[in-house]
């Protein structure tokens, strides 16, 4: 088995900063040295990386991505987006089911697992999508491989919007796994849309997007999901929360002790509605980016533990799909290549402790989803790690964007840190700005719920 030694790093892991060196044997972390005893074996190691002056973090686990395969591969696919992932220090991802066809059957799931085994540089799992009539199918999935059930209580692709009370009750009562939910009230959104069209016409600029897909629309749906989860004692994970009001639905505390958890995405922590004038549809997402006060409340909740996970909702579209009025332009955008840099910038600006960034992006997803042997730098765990150079800036350009859609809302932005190296299962998948496309990830495995 190949051996790799990363020496002289500052290890950011499990709430501490420690000068350490890490020995990897095969796909596994073998030994963590906190003194210079690694020198006894250094000459026998296949490759030595001197990480002096750099931070060594666990690989990021992104619990919400849309890699667009199958059916939408003109704008993204598992190979291209996993390349962008490892370039951003993301070593594991969980992909959403709103593809074409949607991932609402066991056959569709198996196709994705097979495709990822062939093409993904990062580790992977896939949600099975809930529909109004596939509850029996949800019970048949293998949740030691499948990360959870995805439920759209807001806009979606195809037949995946579920807003019938009986269907929702059955899903919450009978789902054998965590239910990850997109929450926006379609009724409120439709009423807002009709009101603004009647007053101002259909050529509405993107500044109307957070008024149409309003905070009230988010809260009405999120509170309904929490009520259903509480009634049926279901495990609920509220995705991409975007408002201060919704934070009242959650509790502070350790993620592993909660039945109801919350995720926030990096665009809701970095941008606010003052950025629409500058960036327009490039920052149009569902749920919408809202006010500066919402952004600050979300960041505060990341710090306290009320919000459990920081992810991306990476959802590539071609630039020509992002054109038009706020009623026409596609919602979503590419984020996975720069998500860790976003949070490290916010940490260096004093908004969130560095240890908390690692907790929300690495440790907490592993604990929440019960991922086996990942999310931490520990002996016996898979060697998923990212090396960060905190002294080297990084400017986003057309030439260094790896997502297939070839753009980023961060185009031209200079981050204060650079992702120096990403290691997936002991293999260097990204180094010095270059992806090693021969690297292949593994299926994530989840401990069964007892």
Secondary structure, 3 states (H helix, E strand, C coil): CCEEEEEEEEEEECCEEEEEEEEEECCEEEEEECCHHHHHCHHHCCEEEECCCEEEEECEEEEEEECCCCCCCCCCCHHHHHHHHHHCCEEEEEECCCCCCCCCCHHHHHHHHHHHHHHCCCEEEECEECCCCCHHHHCCCCCCCCCCEEEEECCCCCCCECCCHHHHHHHHHHCCCCEEEEECCHHHHHHHHHHHHHHHCCCCCHHHHHHHCCHHHHHHHHHHHHHHHHHHCCCEEECCCCCCHHHHHCCCCCHHHCCEEEEEEHHHHHCCHHHHHHHHHHHCCCCCCCCHHHHHHHHHHHHHCCCCEEECCEECCCHHHHCCCCCCCCCCCCCCCCHHHHHHHHHHCCCCCHHHHHHHHHHHHHHHHCECCCCCCCCCCECCEEEEECCCCEECCHHHCCCCCCCCCCCCCEECCEEEEEEECCEEEEECCEECCCCCCCECCECCCC
